[in-house]
Structures are given as structure tokens and as C-alpha cells.
Amino acid sequence: MFRAFGKKWLLGALFSIVAVMGLLTLFGSSWEISSIQNTVRQRFIAPSTDFITEPTADSEIVTKSSTKFEYVSQTLDPRFPTPPGDMGSGVVMEVTDAAISALVKQGYDMQGLNQFFSDLMSVQRRLPDVRDNWCKEPGRFLSDLPETSIVIVFYNEAWSVLVRTVHSILDRSPPNLVKEIVLVDDCSYLPHTKTQLEEYFRTFPKVRILRAPERQGLIRARLLGAQNTTAQIITFLDAHVECTVGITLLL
């Protein structure tokens, strides 16, 4: 009986050890895979925005004024090549394929720019801070700036150019200063300016698309957008710009 009991105990102990080792291996592998996924999940680590906070006299944490907004640039994974257009650099590519040459020509004919190269760049590409050092010093801006509605008129704008414009505004502006972005479609006919554009910005609560009933032209389309804003201040931007920190760049 003692031998039988000892044998059962020994088998139970061995089974327990094997089970524990299996669980450790399983969770260890899962943790390793999760760690790799979190580290190498994307070519870009999405940009983030921070508000500097400080304790008040009552030891409560409060958000400081909008001028304390800090943009944290994207971080690149060093194991991959630098993406085209990174930090505002030009895209250099020797085009020898006839099909690519045709796409480049089509972009120039339709948009007046190299749309093929634009489409190669990230719509959230990194840009350098080109401000003068004087502009970077604290206290240069008012601490109680009002929020604004941004009106952007587009007509058959290239997809990457239009989307990059909106992302640059949202990524590099203090959120409490941008009440809304109104995209005014001045009767575009290219397919990507219709359902595709609506579906893309559906999860962006600050972005609205307004469709003009007929071709308006730039000024009347801007007035149409202005009539449909809700902030006291209106900012008009072109559909082919990039906002960097403190500056709007015309593409």
C-alpha cells in the first residue's frame, strides 16, 4: 500500500511539474510575442500629444493653457529604411518603368504635382521644426486663445494630399483650439472624394464633409463653409498644405 501510494504521489508530482513548465512556456511565449508586436507593430509609432500639467495650491492636477501644448514627433523603427519624404525631404527615385512614368505624368496632368511621389509618403510624415529660436521661447503667445473652425475647400484633390492636410492639422494643433474641420467639396467627381473620404474620416469627430449642390468656385465655396461653422473664429486653409509646429506650409 505504501509503495502504491508513493507511486501515485510521485506521478502526481511529476504531472504538476510538467503542467507548471507548460504554463510558463506558454505565457513566456505569449509575452515575448506581445512584446515584439508592441515594439515592431508598425513602421511608425503614432504621434502623440501631451499637455504639461502642474499641481495647484490645492494639490489638484489641472491642464495648463493651450500654448503649453507639446507635439511629440513620430519615432521610426531603425530596422527599416527611412520612409520617403521623412522630415520634409524630397522624394528621389529614378523612374525607368513605363507604367510608373505614365502614373507620374497622369498626376502632373490632373493635379499639377507629382501625385505618385506624394502617394509614396506617409499621410502623417514627420516634419522638422523650422521656427526661429525667438518663436520657441516661452511666453510668445496668448494663454487664452479662442477655438476656431477650420474651413478647407477641395475640388478633385489628390487623396494623399488632402488627407495629409487634415492629419497635419489634427496632429500638430492643440485639440482645445480646433473645434472642427469643415471640408467643403466643390462638386468633385473623382471617386475617392466621395464614399471613400467619408468612410476614412468617419471616426474623426471633428471632421465634417459639406457637399456643395453645384460648382461654386473657391470664394463662394469658402463662404458656404463659413456659414456652416460653429466657432466664433474661422480659419481658411488650402487643401494642399501641411501644418508643422507653429507654421503652415503650402505644398
BELUR-V283324 format. One record per residue. N is the residue number from 1. RES is the residue in three letters. PHI is phi as a letter, one per 40 degrees, with the letter a starting at -180 (none if undefined). Layout:
n: <N	N>
res: <RES	RES>
phi: <PHI	PHI>
This chain:
n: <1	2	3	4	5	6	7	8	9	10	11	12	13	14	15	16	17	18	19	20	21	22	23	24	25	26	27	28	29	30	31	32	33	34	35	36	37	38	39	40	41	42	43	44	45	46	47	48	49	50	51	52	53	54	55	56	57	58	59	60	61	62	63	64	65	66	67	68	69	70	71	72	73	74	75	76	77	78	79	80	81	82	83	84	85	86	87	88	89	90	91	92	93	94	95	96	97	98	99	100	101	102	103	104	105	106	107	108	109	110	111	112	113	114	115	116	117	118	119	120	121	122	123	124	125	126	127	128	129	130	131	132	133	134	135	136	137	138	139	140	141	142	143	144	145	146	147	148	149	150	151	152	153	154	155	156	157	158	159	160	161	162	163	164	165	166	167	168	169	170	171	172	173	174	175	176	177	178	179	180	181	182	183	184	185	186	187	188	189	190	191	192	193	194	195	196	197	198	199	200	201	202	203	204	205	206	207	208	209	210	211	212	213	214	215	216	217	218	219	220	221	222	223	224	225	226	227	228	229	230	231	232	233	234	235	236	237	238	239	240	241	242	243	244	245	246	247	248	249	250	251>
res: <MET	PHE	ARG	ALA	PHE	GLY	LYS	LYS	TRP	LEU	LEU	GLY	ALA	LEU	PHE	SER	ILE	VAL	ALA	VAL	MET	GLY	LEU	LEU	THR	LEU	PHE	GLY	SER	SER	TRP	GLU	ILE	SER	SER	ILE	GLN	ASN	THR	VAL	ARG	GLN	ARG	PHE	ILE	ALA	PRO	SER	THR	ASP	PHE	ILE	THR	GLU	PRO	THR	ALA	ASP	SER	GLU	ILE	VAL	THR	LYS	SER	SER	THR	LYS	PHE	GLU	TYR	VAL	SER	GLN	THR	LEU	ASP	PRO	ARG	PHE	PRO	THR	PRO	PRO	GLY	ASP	MET	GLY	SER	GLY	VAL	VAL	MET	GLU	VAL	THR	ASP	ALA	ALA	ILE	SER	ALA	LEU	VAL	LYS	GLN	GLY	TYR	ASP	MET	GLN	GLY	LEU	ASN	GLN	PHE	PHE	SER	ASP	LEU	MET	SER	VAL	GLN	ARG	ARG	LEU	PRO	ASP	VAL	ARG	ASP	ASN	TRP	CYS	LYS	GLU	PRO	GLY	ARG	PHE	LEU	SER	ASP	LEU	PRO	GLU	THR	SER	ILE	VAL	ILE	VAL	PHE	TYR	ASN	GLU	ALA	TRP	SER	VAL	LEU	VAL	ARG	THR	VAL	HIS	SER	ILE	LEU	ASP	ARG	SER	PRO	PRO	ASN	LEU	VAL	LYS	GLU	ILE	VAL	LEU	VAL	ASP	ASP	CYS	SER	TYR	LEU	PRO	HIS	THR	LYS	THR	GLN	LEU	GLU	GLU	TYR	PHE	ARG	THR	PHE	PRO	LYS	VAL	ARG	ILE	LEU	ARG	ALA	PRO	GLU	ARG	GLN	GLY	LEU	ILE	ARG	ALA	ARG	LEU	LEU	GLY	ALA	GLN	ASN	THR	THR	ALA	GLN	ILE	ILE	THR	PHE	LEU	ASP	ALA	HIS	VAL	GLU	CYS	THR	VAL	GLY	ILE	THR	LEU	LEU	LEU>
phi: <none	c	c	c	c	c	c	c	c	c	c	c	c	c	c	c	c	c	c	c	c	c	c	c	c	c	c	c	c	c	c	c	c	c	c	c	c	c	c	b	d	b	c	b	c	d	c	b	b	b	b	c	b	a	c	c	c	c	g	c	c	b	c	c	c	c	c	c	d	b	c	b	c	c	b	c	c	c	c	b	c	c	c	c	g	c	f	g	c	c	c	b	a	c	c	b	c	c	c	c	d	c	c	c	c	c	c	c	c	c	b	g	a	c	c	c	c	c	c	c	c	c	c	b	c	c	b	c	c	c	c	c	d	c	c	c	c	c	g	c	b	c	c	b	c	c	c	b	c	b	b	b	c	b	a	f	c	d	d	c	c	c	c	c	d	c	c	c	c	c	c	b	b	d	d	c	c	b	c	a	b	b	c	c	c	c	g	c	b	c	d	c	c	b	d	d	c	c	c	c	c	c	c	b	c	c	b	b	b	b	b	c	c	a	d	b	g	d	c	c	c	c	c	c	c	c	c	b	c	b	c	c	b	b	b	b	b	c	c	b	b	b	c	b	c	g	a	b	b	c	c>
